[in-house]
Amino acid sequence: MVDSRDRSALRQLVGDVVSTHCGENTHATLDAAFAELGMPPVPQEDRTKRERIEQSFSQVPDNELPGVAERVLAQGKMTAAIRNGIEDLLWAESSPPQIPKRIRRELARALDLTDMVRNEERFMTLLDRFWVLDHEESLVDWLLPNPRPSLRDQIARHVFRNPEDWSAEDLLENLGAFEAGDARFARFLEGAVSADVLLDEAAQRNLATTINQHLRSAAIELRETGTDGGYPRFTIVPTHLAENRRPKNVIFASYTKPDIRFLSAVDNDIEVVGDPNNALVYDRQITGDGIRWRDLQNWWQDTQQISSEADAKRSLYNRLRNSLPRNSPGQRNLFDLYHRILGSAVYDLPALLPEVWLHWDHKTVRERGPEALLRFRMDFLLLMPHGQRIVLEVDGSQHYTRDGGQRPDTSKYAEMVAGDRDLKLRGYEVFRFGHDELEADADARALLERFLPDLFRRFNVNGWTG
């Protein structure tokens, strides 16, 4: 598989670290070191260690390089500067929201540094995580009678021993935060308001409020997306997702149009009547992690009163798959391969919900007339972390032709693109696949093995390291 993204800079940085790390091994332990990093084995034969390392790393395809980079980062055997370089390249691939320099400076001027540095050890751990605090010593440093102070030394002096010396703007200037990548700056802000740094909920919320007064002009905000040990957890998300209120009912895997009535119109409580097996309704609270397979399986096991986790997993998979249209092998291939490719990792990844009802109207399109809703049901929905909603559609010829696929139908095509516009305006991201792309198993697998890792990295899905 060939990834179209240029990863030459990432390959250079990761290759340097791999060469140093693997070079510490003997010939006997080298293949085990390769396996630990997700690299292929290379037999010794007449090769030197360096040749084996270079050959193994060169065989890592571009689409698997981010996974190797993540494993290299997890080992932590590199300088902070190299770590930051690798992270910046990885994080940039997820298209983080832009935070202009002007907004960063205005934000820094509004911050009270004393609100951020209540605990020196915790705050310094945060700084160590994102910035380079120690310079690499050179021969000049050894020869000088008074070595130049590191940024760590300066922070200890100007922030903690003499707290009136530096403002928040001074600190961020010296950290290089105004020139840093958007993802690094955003993650630093998330860390600054986290329970890892501030063990005071009121302080967390006050700092998040101050930050949001400036971030919102960049169409982003720190939003409470969950809890961490009882403290709120904040994540930077685009404000265009503000329309994405936390879902209350998810109706999916239906065989036919469900029969719905309101139990309480005041509280918006609904009931699906008729055949209870016709549609599934996920009615549990949806957290900032979205709906993962683990959430769906636990719900299914409880509601169906299944004692065995293995039985719950198997029966849930079969129930979801049976809801897919039998005349769409491409749709079935997408569902099957999503789970085969991800394997056991799918347990902590977003559940692929099939046949999800977006709109519901008790009247038919003919009865409703020009006010009819354009799309009732989505092929697949992924409820991702932080309120992100991903729609996957598999388009057969019926989406744009008539007379059994013999003639193009511009009105059908117009309805389809109008429906996409409506979804995007509501904060959904729509990805379309042509049915022919997914009809053959081998072609579909190659396509999805490229698409799924990129999708999860693009939307910062928790737990994804592939």
Buried (B, 14 or more C-beta within 10 A) or exposed (E): EEBEBEBEEBBEBBBBBBBEBBEEBEEEEBBEBBEBBBBBEBEEEEBEBEEBBBBBBEEBEBBBBBBBBBBBBEEEEBEBEBBBBBBBBBBBBBEBBEBEEEBBBBBBEEBEBEBBBEBEEBBBEBBEEBBBBEBEEEEEEEEEEEEEEBBBEBBBEBBBEEEEEBBBBBBBBBBBBBEBBBBBBBBBBBBBBBBBBBEBEEBBBBBBEBBBEBBEEBEBBBBBBBEEEEBBBBBBBBBBBEEBEEBEBBBBBBEEBBEBEEEEEEEEEBEBEEEEEBBBBBBEEBBBBBBBBBBBBBBBBEBEEBEEEEEBBEBBBEBBBEBBBEEBBBBBBBBBBBBEBBEEBBBBBBBBBBBBBBEEBEEEEEEEEEEBEBBBBBBBBBBBBBBBBBBBBBBBBBBBBBEEEEEEBEEEBEBBEEBBEBBEEEBBBBEBBEBEBBBBEEEBBBBBBBBBBBBBBBBBBBBBBB
